[in-house]
Amino acid sequence: MRGATHAKWAACAAAVALAATGCGGGGDSGGGGGEDGIISSSWTDPQNPLEPANTNEVQGGKVLDMIFRGLKKYDPKTGAATDMMAESIESTDSVNFTIKIKSGWTFSNGEQVTAKSYVDAWNYGANLKNNQKNAYFFGYIDGYEAVHPESGDPTAQTMSGLKVVDDLTFTVKLSQKFSTWPDTLGYSAFAPLPQSFFDDRDAWIAKPVGNGPYTLNSYQKGSQAQLRRWDDYPGPDKAQNGGIDLKVYTDNNTAYTDLIAGNLDLVDDVPASQLKNVQADLGDRYINTPAGIIQTLAFPFYDDAWNTPDGAKVRTGLSRAINRDQITDTIFQKTRTPAKDWTSPVLGEDGGFDDTLCGDACEYDPAAAKKLVQEGGGIPGGQVKITYNADTGSHKDWVDAVCNSINNALGNEKACVGNPVGTFADFRNQIGEQKMPGPFRAGWQMDYPLIQNFLQPLYYTNASSNDGKWSNEEFDDLVDQANAESDTAKAVDLFKQAEEVVRDQMAAIPLWYQNGSAGYSERISNVALNPFSVPVYNEIKVN
């Protein structure tokens, strides 16, 4: 999805940034303990309005995952795709699918959730005129090119591959075989939308209406989003608390200090600078679990200086100049693992994870690094500028460490510098406007636990999250072959071949796999992170 990212001083008065969030703990957010208690959790403003097909980053995704339920849901412990609203998804050829949804589901405004709710939402998300960032996820549905052409205006308003059969049934025809396509349908881009969205989109954006266990009562940018339990939610995973107040922080150190001071219930990203203290501060209220997240450095291939015939040597040289072991040990206190490929260990070997795939290209070797950079024509412009958002995620610490490593390896103290951007939203906007002056932070949190999700959205030509605009015909062809393969093992092998192309061209530098980290107050219990490193909000209990 979603570029992975998250965000008291000794006294509240010292933290100007908290003026909007308010001092005082979760209790002040509304409700005391028990099933009606309100939980306060750290958060960062999302980049875009909270439309399912227009949100491809973590912070907005957290809200969508609470207010929507789709055809599939990913198990909070294993990540496996299980049926949620889907009664059945059947196909005999991996091209034509018949989808039956469960009856009795409504949106929180009382509207029935029907087959049309899905078909209309998907057609809206795919249509070029609606400018949805996740439109690409509908690209395998027949007729997508007519509603979302590469150039010119749409020649159709709806995709020919979607047909409503009756209130609870619709059919989907894909443009090619995609055997694991049903497992992608737990991603929020595939959520249904009520008719009220289409009647008055602006009003819906101001207060989104979904079909999940929570409703969004209010959202004040820069302050907080208030989600409250929906008592009439028809699903099996009802909220075990009264609601969640997502409080906006521009510094996750401030959020962590608020947690320790009793002014916040949950921090879902413990800052790197606090990792040495967290066990003493929180004990068993500190969570550190593997997650489907990889951090990389992406490149602006739209800049000719970074897209030269020998550019792969420069990029591989920079990869070999990074001492991943030292950085993950000292900066992250071993809560990160040096990356050996471009996926995640949570996939397992059968799912495509391969700790030998990157090989020497991910091993620290200053002499080899210097030689490769020189052979590739040197660093474009003479200096690497690593761009990152400065408001969350302790990014300055690791970017500085990466630059120090590169500078030492290349014997040039000015070879690499950090290039901070104030906020995550501004950072993402600059990426979207193709304004990156060099490598930039590119964390990836899986949308669903398939190797395809770590490769296609990021590196396929014009894919939804291919922020650097890398393009390679061989890679694209291998991905197409993998998607068409009905034998899972053969499909995984083809995806790994595609990943080897990414390696050989060093389309992005893999840095490390990220564990999910969180800390919580004594006020709450039953706290866990799912394989996407997102709190399982609906299961948290207030004591």
C-alpha positions as CSV (number, residue, x, y, z in Angstrom):
1,M,0.0,0.0,0.0
2,R,1.1,2.1,1.3
3,G,4.4,3.6,2.2
4,A,5.0,2.4,5.7
5,T,5.2,5.2,8.3
6,H,3.9,6.0,11.8
7,A,4.7,8.7,14.4
8,K,5.6,13.8,26.9
9,W,7.9,15.9,27.3
10,A,8.3,15.7,31.1
11,A,5.4,18.1,31.4
12,C,2.5,18.7,28.9
13,A,3.1,22.4,28.9
14,A,6.5,21.9,27.3
15,A,5.0,20.3,24.2
16,V,3.6,23.0,21.9
17,A,2.7,20.3,19.4
18,L,0.2,18.9,21.9
19,A,-1.9,22.1,21.9
20,A,-4.2,20.5,19.3
21,T,-4.2,17.0,20.9
22,G,-4.8,18.1,24.4
23,C,-3.2,16.9,27.6
24,G,-4.8,14.3,29.7
25,G,-5.1,10.6,29.0
26,G,-7.5,8.3,27.3
27,G,-10.0,8.8,30.0
28,D,-10.3,12.4,29.0
29,S,-11.1,11.3,25.5
30,G,-14.5,10.1,26.6
31,G,-15.7,7.2,28.7
32,G,-14.0,5.3,31.5
33,G,-13.2,1.6,31.5
34,G,-15.0,-1.5,30.3
35,E,-16.6,-2.1,26.9
36,D,-17.5,1.6,26.4
37,G,-14.0,2.9,27.2
38,I,-12.3,5.1,24.6
39,I,-8.7,4.4,23.7
40,S,-6.2,7.1,22.6
41,S,-3.6,6.2,20.1
42,S,-0.8,8.0,18.2
43,W,-1.4,8.8,14.6
44,T,-0.3,11.1,11.7
45,D,-2.5,13.0,9.3
46,P,-3.2,10.9,6.1
47,Q,-2.1,12.2,2.8
48,N,-5.4,12.0,1.0
49,P,-9.2,12.0,1.7
50,L,-10.3,8.7,3.2
51,E,-11.6,7.1,0.0
52,P,-10.9,3.4,-0.3
53,A,-9.5,3.7,-3.8
54,N,-7.5,6.8,-3.0
55,T,-5.6,5.8,0.1
56,N,-2.3,4.0,-0.4
57,E,-0.5,4.9,2.8
58,V,-0.6,3.5,6.3
59,Q,-2.2,6.3,8.3
60,G,-5.3,6.6,6.1
61,G,-5.3,2.8,5.8
62,K,-5.7,2.4,9.5
63,V,-9.0,4.3,9.5
64,L,-10.3,2.6,6.4
65,D,-9.5,-0.8,8.0
66,M,-11.7,0.2,10.9
67,I,-14.7,1.7,9.1
68,F,-14.9,-0.8,6.2
69,R,-15.1,-4.6,5.7
70,G,-14.7,-6.1,2.2
71,L,-15.1,-9.5,0.6
72,K,-12.0,-10.9,2.4
73,K,-10.3,-10.1,5.6
74,Y,-6.7,-10.9,6.6
75,D,-6.3,-13.0,9.7
76,P,-4.9,-10.7,12.4
77,K,-2.5,-13.5,13.5
78,T,-1.5,-15.3,10.3
79,G,-2.3,-12.8,7.6
80,A,-4.2,-15.5,5.7
81,A,-7.1,-14.2,3.5
82,T,-10.4,-15.4,4.9
83,D,-14.0,-14.7,3.7
84,M,-15.6,-11.7,5.4
85,M,-18.5,-10.4,3.3
86,A,-17.9,-13.1,0.6
87,E,-20.3,-16.1,0.8
88,S,-18.3,-17.6,-2.0
89,I,-15.8,-16.7,-4.8
90,E,-15.8,-19.4,-7.5
91,S,-13.9,-19.8,-10.8
92,T,-13.1,-22.7,-13.0
93,D,-10.6,-20.9,-15.2
94,S,-8.9,-18.2,-13.1
95,V,-10.5,-15.6,-15.4
96,N,-14.2,-15.7,-14.8
97,F,-15.3,-15.4,-11.2
98,T,-18.8,-15.5,-9.6
99,I,-19.0,-13.7,-6.3
100,K,-21.8,-14.1,-3.8
101,I,-22.0,-11.8,-0.8
102,K,-23.6,-12.5,2.5
103,S,-27.0,-11.1,3.2
104,G,-28.0,-8.9,6.2
105,W,-25.1,-6.5,5.9
106,T,-25.7,-2.7,5.9
107,F,-23.7,0.4,6.0
108,S,-23.7,2.5,9.1
109,N,-26.3,4.8,7.6
110,G,-28.8,1.9,7.2
111,E,-28.2,1.3,3.4
112,Q,-28.1,-2.3,2.4
113,V,-24.7,-3.6,1.2
114,T,-25.4,-5.3,-2.2
115,A,-23.5,-6.6,-5.2
116,K,-24.1,-3.2,-6.8
117,S,-22.3,-1.5,-3.8
118,Y,-19.1,-3.4,-4.9
119,V,-19.5,-3.0,-8.7
120,D,-20.2,0.8,-8.4
121,A,-17.3,1.3,-6.1
122,W,-14.9,-0.6,-8.3
123,N,-16.0,1.2,-11.4
124,Y,-15.6,4.5,-9.6
125,G,-12.1,3.6,-8.4
126,A,-11.0,2.5,-11.8
127,N,-12.3,5.5,-13.8
128,L,-9.5,7.9,-14.9
129,K,-11.7,10.9,-14.4
130,N,-11.9,10.2,-10.6
131,N,-8.1,10.3,-10.3
132,Q,-7.9,7.5,-7.6
133,K,-4.4,6.5,-6.6
134,N,-5.4,2.8,-6.3
135,A,-7.0,2.6,-9.7
136,Y,-4.2,0.3,-10.8
137,F,-5.6,-2.5,-8.5
138,F,-8.6,-2.8,-10.8
139,G,-6.3,-3.2,-13.9
140,Y,-6.9,-6.9,-14.3
141,I,-10.6,-6.5,-14.7
142,D,-11.7,-6.7,-18.3
143,G,-12.5,-3.3,-19.7
144,Y,-10.2,-1.4,-17.5
145,E,-8.3,0.1,-20.4
146,A,-11.6,1.7,-21.7
147,V,-12.2,3.5,-18.4
148,H,-8.5,4.2,-17.6
149,P,-6.6,4.6,-20.9
150,E,-2.9,5.3,-20.9
151,S,-3.7,8.4,-22.9
152,G,-6.7,10.4,-23.9
153,D,-10.2,10.3,-22.3
154,P,-12.1,7.2,-21.2
155,T,-14.2,5.6,-23.9
156,A,-16.5,3.9,-21.3
157,Q,-17.8,4.8,-17.8
158,T,-17.8,1.2,-16.5
159,M,-15.7,-1.9,-16.9
160,S,-17.2,-4.6,-19.2
161,G,-15.8,-7.3,-16.9
162,L,-18.2,-6.4,-14.0
163,K,-21.8,-7.5,-14.1
164,V,-24.5,-7.4,-11.3
165,V,-26.5,-10.6,-11.4
166,D,-28.8,-10.0,-8.4
167,D,-28.7,-8.2,-5.1
168,L,-26.2,-10.6,-3.7
169,T,-24.3,-11.8,-6.8
170,F,-21.9,-10.3,-9.3
171,T,-19.5,-11.6,-11.8
172,V,-16.0,-10.5,-12.6
173,K,-14.1,-11.3,-15.9
174,L,-10.4,-10.6,-15.8
175,S,-8.3,-9.8,-18.9
176,Q,-5.9,-12.6,-18.1
177,K,-5.5,-15.5,-15.7
178,F,-4.8,-14.5,-12.1
179,S,-5.2,-17.5,-9.9
180,T,-4.6,-15.7,-6.6
181,W,-6.8,-12.7,-7.4
182,P,-9.4,-13.5,-4.8
183,D,-6.7,-13.2,-2.1
184,T,-6.2,-9.6,-3.0
185,L,-9.8,-8.6,-2.2
186,G,-9.2,-7.9,1.5
187,Y,-7.3,-4.7,0.5
188,S,-9.3,-1.6,1.3
189,A,-9.3,-0.4,-2.4
190,F,-11.9,-3.2,-3.0
191,A,-14.3,-2.0,-0.3
192,P,-18.0,-1.4,-1.1
193,L,-19.4,2.1,-1.2
194,P,-23.0,3.3,-0.3
195,Q,-25.2,5.2,-2.6
196,S,-24.7,8.2,-0.4
197,F,-21.1,8.5,-1.7
198,F,-22.3,8.9,-5.2
199,D,-25.2,11.2,-4.3
200,D,-23.0,13.7,-2.5
201,R,-19.3,12.8,-2.5
202,D,-18.2,16.0,-0.7
203,A,-20.5,15.3,2.2
204,W,-19.4,11.7,2.3
205,I,-15.7,12.8,2.3
206,A,-16.4,15.1,5.3
207,K,-17.8,12.2,7.2
208,P,-17.2,8.8,5.6
209,V,-19.9,6.1,5.9
210,G,-18.7,2.5,5.9
211,N,-19.7,-1.0,6.9
212,G,-17.0,-1.8,9.5
213,P,-17.1,-2.1,13.2
214,Y,-16.4,1.6,13.8
215,T,-17.8,4.9,12.5
216,L,-15.8,8.0,12.0
217,N,-17.5,10.6,14.1
218,S,-15.1,13.5,13.3
219,Y,-11.7,14.3,11.9
220,Q,-9.9,17.6,12.5
221,K,-6.7,17.8,10.5
222,G,-3.7,18.3,12.7
223,S,-5.6,17.3,15.8
224,Q,-7.4,14.0,15.9
225,A,-9.9,11.5,14.4
226,Q,-12.6,10.2,16.6
227,L,-13.8,6.7,15.8
228,R,-16.7,5.1,17.7
229,R,-18.0,1.6,18.0
230,W,-21.0,0.9,15.7
231,D,-23.3,-1.2,17.8
232,D,-25.3,-2.5,14.8
233,Y,-22.3,-3.8,13.0
234,P,-23.3,-7.1,11.5
235,G,-19.9,-8.8,11.3
236,P,-18.3,-11.3,13.6
237,D,-15.4,-9.1,14.7
238,K,-17.3,-6.5,16.7
239,A,-15.3,-3.8,18.6
240,Q,-14.5,-4.7,22.2
241,N,-14.2,-1.1,23.2
242,G,-16.2,2.1,22.8
243,G,-13.9,3.7,20.2
244,I,-10.5,5.0,19.3
245,D,-9.2,8.6,19.3
246,L,-6.4,8.8,16.8
247,K,-4.3,11.8,18.0
248,V,-2.0,13.5,15.6
249,Y,1.6,13.8,16.6
250,T,4.4,15.4,14.5
251,D,7.1,13.8,16.6
252,N,6.8,10.2,17.8
253,N,9.2,10.9,20.6
254,T,6.5,13.2,22.0
255,A,3.9,10.5,21.6
256,Y,6.1,8.0,23.4
257,T,6.7,10.5,26.3
258,D,3.0,11.1,26.5
259,L,2.5,7.3,26.8
260,I,4.9,7.1,29.7
261,A,3.3,10.0,31.4
262,G,-0.1,8.5,31.2
263,N,-1.5,10.9,28.6
264,L,-1.8,8.4,25.8
265,D,-2.9,4.7,25.7
266,L,-1.1,3.4,22.7
267,V,1.9,4.2,20.5
268,D,2.2,1.9,17.5
269,D,5.7,2.9,16.5
270,V,8.3,3.1,19.3
271,P,10.9,5.7,18.2
272,A,14.4,4.4,17.6
273,S,15.8,6.8,20.3
274,Q,13.6,5.1,22.9
275,L,14.3,1.5,22.1
276,K,17.1,1.3,24.6
277,N,14.7,2.4,27.4
278,V,11.5,0.7,26.3
279,Q,11.8,-2.6,28.1
280,A,12.5,-0.8,31.4
281,D,9.7,1.7,30.8
282,L,7.0,-0.7,29.7
283,G,8.0,-4.3,30.5
284,D,5.5,-6.7,28.9
285,R,3.5,-3.8,27.6
286,Y,6.1,-3.5,24.8
287,I,5.4,-5.4,21.6
288,N,8.1,-6.3,19.1
289,T,6.8,-8.7,16.4
290,P,7.8,-9.6,12.8
291,A,5.7,-7.7,10.2
292,G,5.3,-7.6,6.5
293,I,7.3,-4.4,6.1
294,I,10.5,-3.7,4.2
295,Q,12.3,-0.4,4.1
296,T,14.1,0.6,0.9
297,L,15.7,3.5,-0.9
298,A,13.9,4.3,-4.2
299,F,15.4,6.2,-7.1
300,P,13.9,8.9,-9.4
301,F,14.2,7.1,-12.7
302,Y,12.3,10.0,-14.3
303,D,15.6,12.0,-13.8
304,D,18.0,11.1,-16.6
305,A,20.9,11.5,-14.3
306,W,19.7,8.5,-12.3
307,N,18.6,6.4,-15.3
308,T,21.8,5.8,-17.3
309,P,23.0,2.6,-18.9
310,D,25.6,2.1,-16.2
311,G,23.3,3.4,-13.4
312,A,22.8,-0.1,-11.9
313,K,26.5,-0.2,-11.0
314,V,26.2,3.1,-9.1
315,R,23.0,2.0,-7.3
316,T,24.6,-1.4,-6.5
317,G,27.7,0.4,-5.3
318,L,25.6,2.5,-2.9
319,S,23.9,-0.6,-1.6
320,R,27.3,-2.2,-0.9
321,A,28.3,1.0,0.9
322,I,25.6,0.6,3.6
323,N,26.5,-1.3,6.7
324,R,23.1,-2.7,7.5
325,D,24.3,-4.9,10.4
326,Q,25.7,-2.0,12.3
327,I,22.8,0.3,11.6
328,T,20.1,-2.2,12.7
329,D,22.1,-3.0,15.8
330,T,22.9,0.5,17.0
331,I,20.1,2.6,15.7
332,F,17.2,0.1,15.9
333,Q,18.4,-2.1,18.7
334,K,17.9,-5.2,16.6
335,T,14.2,-4.4,15.9
336,R,15.1,-4.4,12.2
337,T,16.8,-7.2,10.2
338,P,19.2,-6.5,7.4
339,A,17.4,-7.2,4.1
340,K,18.4,-10.1,1.9
341,D,15.7,-9.7,-0.8
342,W,12.9,-7.3,-1.7
343,T,10.0,-9.1,0.1
344,S,9.6,-10.1,3.8
345,P,10.4,-13.1,6.0
346,V,6.7,-13.3,6.9
347,L,6.0,-14.8,3.5
348,G,8.2,-17.9,4.3
349,E,10.2,-19.8,1.8
350,D,7.1,-21.3,0.2
351,G,5.7,-17.9,-0.3
352,G,8.7,-16.5,-2.0
353,F,11.0,-15.1,0.7
354,D,14.7,-15.9,-0.2
355,D,17.5,-14.8,2.0
356,T,20.1,-15.6,-0.7
357,L,18.5,-13.6,-3.5
358,C,20.3,-10.2,-3.1
359,G,23.6,-11.9,-2.3
360,D,26.7,-9.8,-2.5
361,A,24.7,-6.8,-3.7
362,C,23.4,-6.4,-0.1
363,E,26.7,-7.1,1.6
364,Y,28.8,-4.3,3.1
365,D,32.1,-4.0,1.2
366,P,33.6,-0.5,1.0
367,A,36.2,-1.5,-1.6
368,A,33.6,-3.1,-3.9
369,A,31.2,-0.1,-3.3
370,K,33.8,2.5,-4.4
371,K,34.8,0.5,-7.4
372,L,31.2,0.0,-8.6
373,V,30.4,3.7,-8.2
374,Q,33.5,4.7,-10.2
375,E,32.7,2.2,-12.9
376,G,29.2,3.5,-13.2
377,G,30.3,7.0,-13.8
378,G,30.1,8.4,-10.3
379,I,27.3,9.8,-8.2
380,P,25.0,12.0,-10.3
381,G,25.7,15.6,-9.4
382,G,28.5,14.5,-7.1
383,Q,26.2,14.0,-4.0
384,V,23.5,11.6,-2.9
385,K,20.6,13.4,-1.3
386,I,18.4,11.0,0.6
387,T,14.9,12.6,1.0
388,Y,12.7,11.6,4.0
389,N,9.8,13.0,6.0
390,A,11.1,14.5,9.3
391,D,7.8,14.3,11.3
392,T,7.6,10.5,12.1
393,G,9.5,7.3,12.2
394,S,12.9,8.4,13.6
395,H,14.0,8.7,9.9
396,K,16.7,11.3,10.6
397,D,18.6,8.8,12.8
398,W,18.9,6.1,10.2
399,V,19.3,8.4,7.2
400,D,22.2,10.1,8.9
401,A,23.7,6.6,9.7
402,V,23.2,5.5,6.1
403,C,24.9,8.6,4.8
404,N,27.8,8.2,7.3
405,S,28.3,4.6,6.1
406,I,28.3,5.7,2.4
407,N,30.7,8.6,3.1
408,N,33.1,6.3,5.0
409,A,32.9,3.6,2.3
410,L,33.5,6.1,-0.6
411,G,36.1,8.1,1.3
412,N,34.2,11.4,0.8
413,E,32.5,13.0,3.8
414,K,30.2,15.0,1.5
415,A,29.1,12.1,-0.8
416,C,25.8,11.7,1.0
417,V,23.5,14.0,3.0
418,G,20.0,13.8,4.3
419,N,17.3,15.9,2.8
420,P,14.4,16.3,5.3
421,V,10.9,17.3,4.3
422,G,8.7,18.7,7.1
423,T,5.6,16.4,7.0
424,F,4.7,13.1,5.6
425,A,1.9,14.6,3.5
426,D,4.4,17.1,2.0
427,F,6.9,14.3,1.4
428,R,4.3,12.2,-0.4
429,N,3.1,15.2,-2.5
430,Q,6.6,15.9,-3.6
431,I,7.0,12.2,-4.6
432,G,3.8,12.4,-6.6
433,E,5.0,15.5,-8.3
434,Q,8.2,13.8,-9.3
435,K,10.4,16.3,-7.4
436,M,12.9,13.9,-5.7
437,P,16.5,15.1,-6.2
438,G,17.9,11.6,-5.6
439,P,17.2,8.5,-3.5
440,F,14.2,8.7,-1.2
441,R,12.7,6.7,1.7
442,A,10.3,4.1,0.5
443,G,9.0,1.8,3.1
444,W,6.4,-0.8,2.0
445,Q,3.8,-2.4,4.2
446,M,2.2,-5.4,2.4
447,D,-1.5,-5.0,1.4
448,Y,-1.9,-8.8,1.4
449,P,0.5,-11.6,2.1
450,L,1.6,-12.5,-1.5
451,I,5.0,-12.1,-3.1
452,Q,3.1,-10.4,-6.0
453,N,2.3,-7.5,-3.6
454,F,5.9,-6.8,-2.8
455,L,6.9,-6.7,-6.5
456,Q,4.1,-5.6,-8.9
457,P,2.7,-2.5,-7.2
458,L,6.3,-1.2,-6.7
459,Y,8.2,-2.1,-9.9
460,Y,5.7,-2.9,-12.7
461,T,5.6,-0.2,-15.3
462,N,3.2,2.6,-14.2
463,A,2.1,0.6,-11.2
464,S,0.2,2.4,-8.4
465,S,3.2,2.7,-6.0
466,N,6.0,2.7,-8.5
467,D,7.0,6.2,-7.2
468,G,10.4,6.2,-9.0
469,K,8.8,5.3,-12.4
470,W,11.2,2.4,-13.0
471,S,10.3,0.3,-16.0
472,N,11.6,-3.0,-17.3
473,E,10.0,-5.1,-20.0
474,E,11.5,-8.4,-18.8
475,F,10.3,-7.8,-15.3
476,D,6.8,-7.0,-16.5
477,D,6.7,-10.1,-18.7
478,L,7.7,-12.4,-15.8
479,V,5.1,-10.8,-13.5
480,D,2.4,-11.4,-16.2
481,Q,3.5,-15.0,-16.6
482,A,3.4,-15.5,-12.8
483,N,-0.1,-14.1,-12.4
484,A,-1.3,-16.4,-15.2
485,E,0.2,-19.5,-13.6
486,S,-2.4,-21.6,-11.7
487,D,0.3,-23.7,-9.9
488,T,1.3,-21.7,-6.9
489,A,4.8,-23.0,-6.6
490,K,5.5,-22.3,-10.3
491,A,4.0,-18.8,-9.9
492,V,6.2,-18.1,-6.9
493,D,9.3,-19.2,-8.9
494,L,8.4,-16.8,-11.7
495,F,8.0,-14.0,-9.3
496,K,11.4,-14.7,-7.9
497,Q,12.8,-14.6,-11.4
498,A,11.2,-11.2,-11.8
499,E,12.8,-10.2,-8.4
500,E,16.2,-11.1,-9.8
501,V,15.7,-8.5,-12.5
502,V,15.0,-6.0,-9.7
503,R,18.3,-7.1,-8.1
504,D,20.3,-7.0,-11.3
505,Q,19.2,-3.4,-12.1
506,M,19.0,-2.4,-8.4
507,A,15.7,-0.8,-9.0
508,A,15.6,0.0,-5.3
509,I,18.1,-0.6,-2.5
510,P,16.7,-3.0,0.2
511,L,17.7,-1.8,3.6
512,W,16.0,-3.9,6.3
513,Y,12.9,-5.8,7.3
514,Q,10.9,-4.0,10.0
515,N,9.4,-5.5,13.1
516,G,6.1,-4.1,14.3
517,S,6.7,-2.2,17.6
518,A,4.2,-0.8,20.0
519,G,3.8,0.2,23.6
520,Y,0.6,0.6,25.6
521,S,-0.6,1.9,29.0
522,E,-1.8,-0.1,32.0
523,R,-5.3,1.2,31.2
524,I,-5.7,-1.2,28.2
525,S,-5.2,-4.9,27.5
526,N,-5.4,-7.6,24.8
527,V,-3.2,-5.4,22.5
528,A,-1.6,-7.0,19.5
529,L,-0.2,-6.0,16.1
530,N,-1.3,-7.8,13.0
531,P,1.2,-8.9,10.3
532,F,0.8,-5.5,8.7
533,S,2.1,-3.9,11.9
534,V,-1.2,-2.2,12.6
535,P,-2.9,-2.5,16.0
536,V,-5.9,-4.9,16.0
537,Y,-8.0,-2.0,17.3
538,N,-11.3,-3.8,17.6
539,E,-9.9,-6.4,20.0
540,I,-8.3,-4.0,22.5
541,K,-10.0,-3.9,25.8
542,V,-10.2,-1.0,28.3
543,N,-9.6,-2.3,31.9
